[in-house]
Amino acid sequence: MNKNRPMVNLLVALIIIAAAVYGAFLLVKQKRPPVRRKAVHTGVPVYAVRAEKKVIPIHIYSTGTVIPRLETEIVPQVSGKIVWVSPKFREGGFFDKGETFFKIEKADYEFILQKAKARLAKARLDLELMEAKAQVARREWMLQNRTQAEPPPLVLMKPQLENARAQVESARAEVEKAELDIERTRLKAPFNCVVLDEQVDTGHYVRAGTAVGSIAGTDTAEIKASISLRDLEWITFKSGKSGNGEISRAKIALDSSFDPARLGWVTRSSGRVEEKTRLTYVFVEIPDPYQLRSEERGKAGPALPFGSFVHVSIAGKSVTGFPLPSDALKEGDNIFVVSKGSRLEIRHVRPFREDRHQIVLLDGLSEGELVVVSPLPGAAPGMKLRVMEAAPAR
């Protein structure tokens, strides 16, 4: 029985192999062929804006530095020793109009005032005496000459009277001058201001006519911004001498995002062109640069201290056209238009105006057309497009 065992094992193995081959054959035979589907090309995805014709204010972008509208030196009009200095009279200190910077010793000027008042009293007394003498001389002359005729001027002491009156006026002027000098021992702020620099302290001796510091007005500041002559044509000044009289408004900010921003207006131009740069300058006026008098400080935009470097956006005159994002203009002054069937049309245009934010077209587009604003490498006319987003151009 042991002799037949290998044959049995071989027979079992052959049966198993045959069953596996048959099963594989059945699986292959029953497998269905794959369904072939036609590939659909949906187009290259792009972002586009919808062209809309509208009235567009032309914006001119520039940069500049905040400078004082009003700046002056502090110059005493009388000499003397300083006896008091305001704690705020330091660089960066703010003063309201009429506040005192410092005081000069006034004792000497009070003595001068007393002497002037005494001289005035004596001059008035001398005038009264001379008028009395003139009246007596008139009566005596009329009694001696027994006439009602007017006596000669010398008899009436008219020269002496005129001299006495002049002495009174001179003495009165000295009193007024002495009182004015006493008033000038208190140096006051002529306008709302900030101290730019100072060189005095208590005990210092100052001389009349010598500057001891400088101040700048805080009610108004200016920005001197450089622009091209072409841009200058679009600006209307506050004086109303150009354009239709509407003032060109301006936004001023510490960065190019203009958020937040302060509001101002263009007041004038420099009236000349720089020889090297071929640029001219305009002056933008901004009220309360330090926001000292703003009810909600900081909410109306940032404070702009003198010397700040700022970005300026000036709203000029308006034109009617198609505003598009600057990304819409492609190389060679072309724009990509989504035509019928979502096909690409490469259209050559002549921008009326362009800057880093937008371009303006006066023609070359129709209302409602879609213009591609996203990059499109390998663009070719007729390329299939798929618009991801369509919005009106701003």
ChimeraX attribute file (.defattr): number of C-alpha atoms within 10 A of each C-alpha:
attribute: neighborCount
match mode: 1-to-1
recipient: residues
	/A:1	4
	/A:2	6
	/A:3	7
	/A:4	8
	/A:5	10
	/A:6	10
	/A:7	11
	/A:8	11
	/A:9	11
	/A:10	10
	/A:11	11
	/A:12	12
	/A:13	12
	/A:14	12
	/A:15	11
	/A:16	11
	/A:17	11
	/A:18	11
	/A:19	12
	/A:20	12
	/A:21	10
	/A:22	11
	/A:23	12
	/A:24	10
	/A:25	11
	/A:26	11
	/A:27	9
	/A:28	9
	/A:29	9
	/A:30	8
	/A:31	8
	/A:32	7
	/A:33	6
	/A:34	6
	/A:35	6
	/A:36	6
	/A:37	6
	/A:38	6
	/A:39	6
	/A:40	6
	/A:41	9
	/A:42	10
	/A:43	13
	/A:44	16
	/A:45	14
	/A:46	18
	/A:47	18
	/A:48	24
	/A:49	23
	/A:50	22
	/A:51	23
	/A:52	19
	/A:53	19
	/A:54	14
	/A:55	12
	/A:56	17
	/A:57	14
	/A:58	19
	/A:59	24
	/A:60	18
	/A:61	20
	/A:62	17
	/A:63	20
	/A:64	21
	/A:65	18
	/A:66	24
	/A:67	22
	/A:68	22
	/A:69	17
	/A:70	15
	/A:71	15
	/A:72	14
	/A:73	16
	/A:74	20
	/A:75	16
	/A:76	19
	/A:77	15
	/A:78	21
	/A:79	18
	/A:80	20
	/A:81	17
	/A:82	20
	/A:83	16
	/A:84	16
	/A:85	18
	/A:86	15
	/A:87	9
	/A:88	15
	/A:89	22
	/A:90	19
	/A:91	15
	/A:92	13
	/A:93	15
	/A:94	21
	/A:95	23
	/A:96	15
	/A:97	13
	/A:98	12
	/A:99	16
	/A:100	18
	/A:101	19
	/A:102	20
	/A:103	20
	/A:104	25
	/A:105	18
	/A:106	21
	/A:107	11
	/A:108	10
	/A:109	20
	/A:110	15
	/A:111	12
	/A:112	19
	/A:113	21
	/A:114	14
	/A:115	16
	/A:116	22
	/A:117	18
	/A:118	14
	/A:119	19
	/A:120	21
	/A:121	15
	/A:122	15
	/A:123	21
	/A:124	19
	/A:125	14
	/A:126	17
	/A:127	21
	/A:128	15
	/A:129	13
	/A:130	21
	/A:131	18
	/A:132	12
	/A:133	14
	/A:134	20
	/A:135	13
	/A:136	12
	/A:137	17
	/A:138	17
	/A:139	13
	/A:140	13
	/A:141	18
	/A:142	14
	/A:143	11
	/A:144	8
	/A:145	11
	/A:146	9
	/A:147	10
	/A:148	9
	/A:149	9
	/A:150	11
	/A:151	15
	/A:152	11
	/A:153	10
	/A:154	11
	/A:155	15
	/A:156	21
	/A:157	17
	/A:158	15
	/A:159	12
	/A:160	15
	/A:161	19
	/A:162	13
	/A:163	13
	/A:164	21
	/A:165	18
	/A:166	14
	/A:167	19
	/A:168	21
	/A:169	15
	/A:170	16
	/A:171	22
	/A:172	19
	/A:173	14
	/A:174	19
	/A:175	21
	/A:176	15
	/A:177	16
	/A:178	21
	/A:179	17
	/A:180	14
	/A:181	19
	/A:182	20
	/A:183	16
	/A:184	17
	/A:185	22
	/A:186	20
	/A:187	20
	/A:188	18
	/A:189	20
	/A:190	16
	/A:191	17
	/A:192	18
	/A:193	23
	/A:194	24
	/A:195	23
	/A:196	19
	/A:197	17
	/A:198	16
	/A:199	12
	/A:200	16
	/A:201	16
	/A:202	14
	/A:203	14
	/A:204	12
	/A:205	14
	/A:206	19
	/A:207	14
	/A:208	11
	/A:209	12
	/A:210	14
	/A:211	16
	/A:212	15
	/A:213	18
	/A:214	18
	/A:215	26
	/A:216	22
	/A:217	24
	/A:218	26
	/A:219	19
	/A:220	18
	/A:221	24
	/A:222	24
	/A:223	28
	/A:224	21
	/A:225	22
	/A:226	24
	/A:227	19
	/A:228	15
	/A:229	14
	/A:230	9
	/A:231	17
	/A:232	17
	/A:233	12
	/A:234	20
	/A:235	26
	/A:236	25
	/A:237	24
	/A:238	18
	/A:239	12
	/A:240	13
	/A:241	11
	/A:242	14
	/A:243	15
	/A:244	10
	/A:245	12
	/A:246	16
	/A:247	20
	/A:248	22
	/A:249	21
	/A:250	22
	/A:251	21
	/A:252	30
	/A:253	23
	/A:254	20
	/A:255	14
	/A:256	15
	/A:257	9
	/A:258	16
	/A:259	13
	/A:260	15
	/A:261	22
	/A:262	21
	/A:263	18
	/A:264	21
	/A:265	22
	/A:266	25
	/A:267	19
	/A:268	17
	/A:269	18
	/A:270	13
	/A:271	8
	/A:272	11
	/A:273	15
	/A:274	11
	/A:275	8
	/A:276	6
	/A:277	9
	/A:278	12
	/A:279	17
	/A:280	20
	/A:281	21
	/A:282	21
	/A:283	22
	/A:284	28
	/A:285	26
	/A:286	22
	/A:287	18
	/A:288	17
	/A:289	25
	/A:290	19
	/A:291	20
	/A:292	14
	/A:293	12
	/A:294	13
	/A:295	9
	/A:296	10
	/A:297	13
	/A:298	12
	/A:299	13
	/A:300	14
	/A:301	19
	/A:302	18
	/A:303	19
	/A:304	22
	/A:305	17
	/A:306	19
	/A:307	12
	/A:308	15
	/A:309	17
	/A:310	20
	/A:311	21
	/A:312	30
	/A:313	21
	/A:314	25
	/A:315	22
	/A:316	25
	/A:317	18
	/A:318	13
	/A:319	14
	/A:320	13
	/A:321	19
	/A:322	25
	/A:323	22
	/A:324	23
	/A:325	19
	/A:326	15
	/A:327	15
	/A:328	21
	/A:329	21
	/A:330	18
	/A:331	8
	/A:332	8
	/A:333	12
	/A:334	16
	/A:335	21
	/A:336	24
	/A:337	24
	/A:338	24
	/A:339	16
	/A:340	9
	/A:341	10
	/A:342	18
	/A:343	19
	/A:344	21
	/A:345	19
	/A:346	17
	/A:347	14
	/A:348	15
	/A:349	16
	/A:350	12
	/A:351	16
	/A:352	13
	/A:353	13
	/A:354	17
	/A:355	12
	/A:356	9
	/A:357	11
	/A:358	17
	/A:359	19
	/A:360	22
	/A:361	18
	/A:362	16
	/A:363	13
	/A:364	12
	/A:365	19
	/A:366	12
	/A:367	11
	/A:368	13
	/A:369	16
	/A:370	24
	/A:371	29
	/A:372	26
	/A:373	20
	/A:374	15
	/A:375	12
	/A:376	14
	/A:377	6
	/A:378	6
	/A:379	13
	/A:380	13
	/A:381	12
	/A:382	15
	/A:383	14
	/A:384	17
	/A:385	20
	/A:386	17
	/A:387	17
	/A:388	10
	/A:389	12
	/A:390	15
	/A:391	13
	/A:392	15
	/A:393	17
	/A:394	14
